Amino acid sequence: MTSGAPLTGVKETDVPDLTATANGLPVIPDFAHIRHAATTTPHEKMLRRPYN
């Protein structure tokens, strides 16, 4: 969990598998922020602005 990787990945840059399940439940919950940020079409994109 300290790598920043999605729950279905190993590295931070891995694409999350939003369809993965474990014991009949989704690995990444429906309310997870990554689901809201995931695009469904090429023209959708969430831009993140870094803060420091």
N, C-alpha and C positions, 0 to 999 in steps of 0.2 A: 504494500500500500504506500510505501514511501517513494516509489519510482514515478508517480504521476500517471501511470498507465491506466487505461480503462480496466474495469473488472474482468473483461474478457481478453485482455492483452498482457504483454510483458514489458514493452517499452512505451514511453510517453507518446510516441508518434504512431502507435498501432491504431488502426481503425476499430472502433467498438463494434461488437457483434450484437445488435439490438434484438436479434431473434433468439439468442442463446437462452436455454432454460436449464434449470437444475431442480430435480424433484418436482417437475411440473410447474415451477414458478419461474418468472423471468429473472435472469441474473442481474440485469440492469432494470430497476423498477420503473414503472410508468411515470412516476413523478420526478425522476432524476433529471438534473439540469442538462445532461448530455443528450437526452431525447429531445428537449426543447431546442437545443442548438443544432441538432442534426438536420441537414437539408434533405428535401425529397425531390427537388428539381434543381437543375443547374443554375437557374437564375436566383435561387434563394441562397443567402449566405449571411451568417452572423459575423460581424466584424468585432473583434475585441480590441479595446483600447487599453494599453498598459498604463498602470499607475505606479508611482513610486513615492 
